[in-house]
Amino acid sequence: MLGDCGMKEWERRALRKNSVTILQDLVVDDLLIQCLQQDGILTENMAETIMAKPTSQGKSRHLLFLLPKRGPQAFSSFCAALTATEQQHLCRLLMDFTEKDKSFSEPSLSFPTQECVIPAKRARTHGSMEMCLDADSPVTTAVLPCTPDFYQSHRSQAYPMRSCPRGLALVLSNMRFDSANNELDVRRGGEVDEETLRRLFMELDFTVSLHKDLTAEAMRRCLEQFAQQREHAQYDCTIVCLLSHGVEGSVYGTDGQLLELDWVFEVFDNARCPLLQNKPKMFFIQACRGEEMDNGVDQLDGQERTQSPGCEQGDAGREGERDDKQREENDRERLRVKLPQRSDMICGFATLKGTAAMRNTKKGSWFIQELNSAIRQRANNTHLADILVQVNSRIKSREGYAPGSAHHRCKEMSEFTSSLCKDLYFFPKYYPNN
């Protein structure tokens, strides 16, 4: 029984007055629900009803609807669950509100600072495995807006970024793999990465599509269909994220088959995806990279840009031999020839070649955590290449702890490659009239 006394009035007000922020930021995952069930706040039927909601906000809204009716301990249990799931910023928001709203002398809550104990997993030997580690998670803050002055002073050297929405974003996330592939473990924590990226790109004004647990062939079809969407013609850029197990140069489908990253980049090159010519194409790969050396399509892009015929070679010694009309036709042809097969691409990898990527089973991967934090803090005045340098620096300073594995204490470094020819600024929340 929950007792006769319900949630205190100032606790109800804290939930009600902060509901907009909570609905926007709250991640309702299995761990949070389990914490509330263990405290007797939610029944099994309530938990199933919440998790059956198709959207993140739907889950959050139904939970907030139930909490005020679940007794005097519901508020404190919810705050403890927020801390256990590394959502301390929401806990602090609620606690600060109650302290300002009403002064009371109840004992302060003692919140856990360590992750709850999870069953020890077998040592990983397969090169594609991400390590599941304990690590600190950055606090999520709103994306900072770009100022008009910054836009005016930087737009000339940057890619155009005026469309609303900015572009289309595709997230392919594989968490659960066929039982026959017993070396491909469930990617616990992957659902946090999905939600983190979805929220981030929506705040940057992208239209986001999320597809989960696809075979390699289904991933190919999804990528091809996405690349051919006619909406690309109206927008200024695009984003593709692949979250899965992987080896060098490839990621796994749920059927254990590999999808080659070189093929992925080819789908979006200037020949096969003309609607995105001269527009920035961003790729973020959260996967291990195996043991083999990567020939890297991005490196080939760089060589083509420097070794392919340029304006100087194309123009030399020919202008006196043709009339103006012929010259214009040849100029147009040279423009077509000098456009590289692959250009205007930037790809962020979670890890260096030959190393494992780190993923926390509750907080998500190191790379996605730091990418999210850095973009939110710096997208208003920093181009993406510099942001990825900062991401690498942050990851480099982190250390994980994976008891019972061959990597008892772990470090990581991310990497990015680029064939961008301008600065890539998101110019968040700024939409010029011209």
PEHU-V817639 format. One record per helix or strand. SS is the DSSP state (helix for helix, strand for strand). FROM is the first residue (numbers start at 1). LEN is the number of residues. If there is no record, write none. Layout:
ss=<SS/SS>
from=<FROM/FROM>
len=<LEN/LEN>
//
This chain:
ss=<helix/helix/helix/helix/helix/helix/helix/strand/strand/helix/strand/strand/helix/strand/helix/helix/strand/strand/strand/strand/helix/helix/strand/helix/helix/helix/helix/strand/strand/strand/helix/helix/strand/strand/strand/strand>
from=<9/19/30/44/56/74/88/131/134/148/158/167/190/206/216/230/237/246/250/258/261/274/280/297/311/319/324/345/358/364/366/384/400/409/415/423>
len=<9/7/9/8/12/11/14/2/1/10/1/7/14/7/12/5/7/2/3/3/7/3/7/11/5/3/15/5/3/2/13/13/2/2/4/1>
//
